[in-house]
Amino acid sequence: SWALADAISTVLKNSDELPSWRRHLLSACMKGLVAMYSSSKDESKQEVERSMLLRLEELLCVVEEVDPDDWCSLVKTGLKYRYRDETFLKVLNVAIQLLYRKESSLSQ
């Protein structure tokens, strides 16, 4: 559940710390997905993965920058174990569109 993360985000809403919090949350989300993909190769936790993927997409739209190591790990592991998962592929496509624009940190 994202209740705790949402509560912290609400508290930090008008704070200078919100961008940093979102970057940390994005990184944690990516690392969590990588860990799930690596340990559960059979897609048994689809609803949890789907929830994290949708949150990842939401965070990418706001943060628009990722740690290159986190990104590489997510793409490699996700494509290795979830290349047939529609939600993963949809979020990956959105992420690529967002992250590889000219202004993005990954496109440089």
Secondary structure, 3 states (H helix, E strand, C coil): CCHHHHHHHHHCCCCCCHHHHHHHHHHHHHHHHHHHHHHCCCCCCHHHHHHHHHHHHHHHHHHCCCCHHHHHHHHHHHHHHHCCCHHHHHHHHHHHHHHCCCCCCCCC
